[in-house]
């Protein structure tokens, strides 16, 4: 049987241009072994903390709100998402992905396999290169292991 933590949010979270921003969560759809601590959208709500070492499959889904590009502005716009270990003390990122702006909302999903360490927090960070803040309007984040 798998051990899993699945986080979910529909709370709008503004992301400033060119600034990596940790996404916070308000709901745990599954929280085996207490890997998530609900602190009302505070800093800790962003993190999954495995209680034991193990090989994990980490996944995310992030939806950015649609943007308005000024007439004549042809600058390239990118939306990035990555996993980050120890996001608040000693950030170590991995599994970054990016994509160009598309018509309407921008949806990013990804999967990355890496070792989870007991007590080490893992979060997801996002950024973009638009000229104005863009809201993340939905996000999901999960960790699954079969090691325990």
Buried (B, 14 or more C-beta within 10 A) or exposed (E): EEBBBBBBBEBEBEBEEEEBBBBBBEBBEBBBBEBBBBEEBEEBBBBBBBBBBBEBBBBBBBBBBEBEEEEEEEEEBBBBBBBBBBBEEEEEBEBBBEEEBEEEEBEBEBEBEBEBBEEBBBBBBBBBBBBEBBBBBBBBBBBBBEEE
